[in-house]
Amino acid sequence: MSPRGIAILGSTGSIGCNTLRVIEALGPDRFRVVALGAGRNVEILTQQIARHQPDLVSLDTAEAGAQLQTELARQNLPVPRLVFGEAGLVEIARHPKADCVVSATVGAVGFVPTLRALEAGKRVALANKETLVMAGELMTRAGENSGAELLPIDSEHNAIHQCLRGEKRSEVSRIILTASGGPFRTRDRATMSSATVAEAMKHPTWSMGAKITIDSATLMNKGLEVIEGHWLFGFDADAIGIVVHPESVVHSMIELVDGSVIAQLGVTDMRHAIQYALTYPDRCPTELPPLNLAGLSSLHFEAPDLERFPCISLAYRALKTGGTLPAAMNAANEEAVQAFIDERILFSDVPVVIRSVMDDHHTADVKDLTAVLDADRGARASARAAISELSSEARVNVA
């Protein structure tokens, strides 16, 4: 058999880089990288092009493309065909030689390219949960119409996928997503507002990008995963549970109708989930060490504190309401997280912004792509207004 063609959306990020490490470990007989979609990190992208020689590369801007061409010429490396912006990512996603598209961009930027990959019948290995949060109905419908496979790379949903293998859907009562609890799991509610960006970036078990790390600190990441889990596995909101598990050894679980619980355990390394999605339904040896069960001193589980982490309740509300509300919630969260990273609002303001946008949003049916994008744009405008008001209040209080 010829190598399976792989296209990566977000190749220079954490998931993208780890995907390439998995491909390198499995060898060229199994996979070939045909296309890379990146942002503006020319240094890392140059290294990836030198090693994998893709046919097609996408960057955010033509300026970044010019920098890449200069660097490739300096190293006497061939220049692949270059494309730019969202249209470029769509070309990556629809590359005719790509059998599998790894969707690893951060936030809403990956929404349209991922949809186009599903419409083209590609296997999509999904790390960008925002795409299903924004428009799970459109995504799953596109996959059903084209016959595309949708496999999760998120460690939690990847674990659920593994636990469900061989089980009858009628015999599964609910799925249970585990959460590390983030850096503020034990922090007093009274001091949450004073949490700094540096503190929020200190995730206890995973090394991730800034946006997803802040989402893990607010536990919105887990709320997004609840919505994602609904679309991936077909469970209603009331059949999707969350349990805080600070060791992050049990990646997630399913509960059967007879009360039995099946869990997937493993070391905290995203390469496990990535390799599973790339090679499914086969399993292959990995260069990673197995989980040392004898070395585990204890495993802890606790219910999430919804008062200290209100983003979870907001996500359940969005899922139960449906329509365009999840897209509005996602947009508001992205804007609020960036405002916190920029130190324009407090950590405790993040859910305030999201709730404000959700309260004002006029929910519509998700009939097409336009409805989702309109909801996204409107919610971002509302979020920016709320952020501006909170920033002004903060300046008045400081003065």
Secondary structure, DSSP 4 states (H G I P E B T S, - for coil): -PPEEEEEESTTSHHHHHHHHHHHHH-TTTEEEEEEE--S-HHHHHHHHHHH--SEEEES-HHHHHHHHHHHHHTT-PPPEEEEHHHHHHHHHT-TT-SEEEE---GGGGHHHHHHHHHTT-EEEE--THHHHHHHHHHHHHHHHHT--EEE-SHHHHHHHHHHTT--GGGEEEEEEEE---TTTT--GGGGGG--HHHHT--SS----HHHHHHHHHTHHHHHHHHHHHHHH---GGGEEEEE-TT--EEEEEEETTS-EEEEE--S-THHHHHHHHHTT-----SSPPP-GGG------B---TTT-THHHHHHHHHHH-TTHHHHHHHHHHHHHHHHHTTSS-TTHHHHHHHHHHHH-------SHHHHHHHHHHHHHHHHHHHHHHHHHHHHHH-
